[in-house]
């Protein structure tokens, strides 16, 4: 299994869910050699439930993942915490939706949920928890209580940060930080545009089908994080394309490139 633990399927928080863009993303994830992704869209993105409505209407849910033409898509979200930082939560689809509903009062800064409260909420469900980009200058996790950080399952070796901060110094610093807490590290591309897929991913001899499978894989260390030799090109190219698409967003949050299909899409009732 080749899995990316940190992915997005919208170009920006303000953009509408666009089925064509979504389908392109997942098709290119497979083309980049991935066999599974954790879909960790921002919990407070615009029309947050549309993605899950579309998946529910168009693809089978097997064990605890969506089967999108052979690509395993695990449900998740990226949550801002009050003290600053982003936490990736992955769970069974119904539990993710239920958690998202319970986070509705914490959608805007400065009202984000406190880190401990998020961990307490996650304890009520069967969740995989990854500390997103823990050394990012704007949203670090280094200032948090170590005992709370240990409630995570892993830290994120983030593709965007590897590009921005330099691979070797960043990896060394992250490894030292994780070692202090005896925490594993998993790779996440943090892609919002498909050219970034494959920049960082995890290879395992296991074929995970449930959240517990993913947690056991990480705990056992039965995986290897791959950093592409083309990471800088992938991330830079994706960033430029993402910037171009974002500049084409109109006042409805629709990118002209995908407008025809997006406007035809009628959101379905969010499942419970």
N, C-alpha and C positions, 0 to 999 in steps of 0.2 A: 504494500500500500504506500502510495506517495500522497501525503496529506499536508495541506496548508492550513494552519490554525487561525489565521487572521486575514479575512477577506471581506470586501464590500461589493455590493452589486448595484449601487447607485453612484453616480459621478460626484454628487455633493448632497449634503443634508437638505438643502433647499429644493432639490430637484424632485420632480414627480417620479413615481415608479414607471419605467418604460419597458414593456415586455421585450421589444426588439433588442434594447441595450442589454437587458438581463440575459436573454438567450445567447447573444454574442459572447457575453462574459463567460457563461458556463461552457459553451462550445470551445472557446479558446483556452479555458482551464484544462480541458482534456487534451487539447492539442499541445499544451505545454508539458504534458506528461503526468499531470495530476490525476489521481484516481479518487480523491476525496478532498473536500474543503469543509471548514467550519465557516458558516455564513454569519459573520459578526457585525452586521450593520449597526450603526449608531442607534441607541434606543430612542433618542429624541429626534430622529430624522423625520422629515415631512412625510405624511401618509405611511407611517411605519408598518402598518398591517398589510398593505397592498402586496408586498412580496410574498408573504405567507398565504394570502388568499389565492394568488396566482399559482403557487406551487401546489396548494391543496386541490385546485381545480384541474391541474394539468399533469401531475406526476404522482406515481404511487409512493406511499410511505411504507417502508420496509423496515421491520425492527424499530430502529430509532433514527432513520435517515430517509431523506427523499432520494429516490433513484431517478436521476435526470439523465436519461440515455446512457446509463452505465457509470455516471459520476455520482458518488455519494455526497449528499449535501446535508450536513448536520446543522440543526437550527441553533442560533445563538444571537448575542447582541453585545455591543460595546457600551459600557456604562460609565459616565462621569461620576466621580465622587467629590464630596464637598471639600476635602482637604487638598484637592488637586490630584489628578491621576485618572487613568482609564483602565477598567477591568473588563476582560472578556469573559462572558458567561455562556456556556454551551450546555444544552439540556434537551430532553425530549420535547417535541414541538408544543404540546399542550402546556407543559410546565413553563416553557419560555414565554408563551403568550400570557399565561397567568401572572408570571413575574412582571412582565412588561406592564400589565394593567395596574399592578400594585405600585409601580414606579411612576405613575402618572402625575403625582404631586411633586415629583423631584426633577422635572424636565428642564428647568431653567436655572442658570446661575443667578444668584448665590444659593439657590434652594436645592442643589444636588444632594443626594443621599450621603450621609457619613459612611466612611469605609467600613467601620464595624457593623453598622446597621445593614449594609449591603451583604456582608458575610453572614450575618444572622439570618437575613432573608434567604440567602442561597442555601443555608443549612436546612431549610424547610423542604428543599427539593433535592433531587439527585443531579448535581451540577459539576461540570468541569470548569475550573476557574484559572485564568491565566492573567498575570499582571502585564498589561499592554505597554509596550515601549517604556520600560521602567527607568531608562536613563535619558529620555527625551528632555531637552532643555525646558520646554514649555509645560510639560506634564509629567514630571518625574515621580517615582514612587519611593525614592531613597529616604524621604523624610518621615515615612509612616512607621508606626509602632512595629518592631520586628515580630512580635507575637501575632499581630494581625496579618502581616505579610505571610507568615507561615501557614495561614489558613488557605492560601492559594495552592494550586497544584503545580504551577510552573511560572517562569518568567518568559517573556516574548523576545526572541532575537528578531528584531524588526527590520524588514527590508528598507524602509524609508530612512531609518536611522543609520543603518550601515552605509547607505549612500551619503547621507548628510554629514556624518561624523567620522567617517573613515573606518574601514572594516577592521583592521588589526587593533587599533587602540580601543575601538568600541567593544569588540569581542572580549578583549582582555579585561576591560573594566567591568563588563557585565558578568563574566565568569567569576571575577573576584567578589562582586556583590552577591551573586547567587551562592557562592561557596560559604560566605559568612552565615547564611541562613539555611544551608544544606538543601537548596532548592534546585530542581532540574530546570533546563532551558529548552524551549521548543521554538521552531522557526515559524514565522508568519510574514507573508509578503506585505501585508497592509495595502493590498492593491485596491484602487478604485477604477482602474482602467486596465484592460486585459493584457497589455504589453508587459505588465509587471509580474504576471504569473510566472512561476518557476525561478524567480530571483532568490527565494528562500523557501525550502520545503523540507519535510521530514520523510525519510524512507524507513519502512518497517517490514519485517518478515510476516507481520500479523495482518489479517484482514479484519479490521474493527467494524462492528455493526451496531454497537450500543455505546452509551456514555460510559458505562463501566469498562467496556473494552478499551476505550481511549485512555481512561484513567489508569487502567492496569498496564497499558503499553508504556505510558510515561513513567509510572512508578517503577517498573521493571527495568527501564532503560533500554528496551528493545526497539530502538530507533536510532537513526543517525540524521543529524541536521546537515543539509546540503546548502551551501552558498554558491550560487552560480558565478562562474568566472565572468559572465556578462551582466552581473548585477547592476553596475553603474549605468550601462547602456539601457537596460530594461527599465530601471526606475526613472532615469532622466527622460527617456522617450515617453513613458506613460504619463509622467508629470506634465510634459509639454502638451500631449494630446488632451489630457484632463483639463488643462488650463484653457485650451481652445474651445472645448465643449462647454465649459462653465461660462465662458464669455458669450456663448450663443444662447444661453438660457434667457427666455423672455419672462415677462412678469407673472406667468403662470408656472414658472419653474420647468418649462419644457424646452429641451434642446431641439433646434430646428432639424438636425440630422435624423432624429427619431420621432418627430412631431406627429406624423401621419398615423403611425401605429399607436403611439401613446394616447392620442386624443380619442381613438376608437375604443380604448380599453375602459370598460365600466367596472369599477372596483366591486368585488364580491363582498358579501357579509363575512366579517372576520370570524373564523371558527373559534369555538370555546372548548 
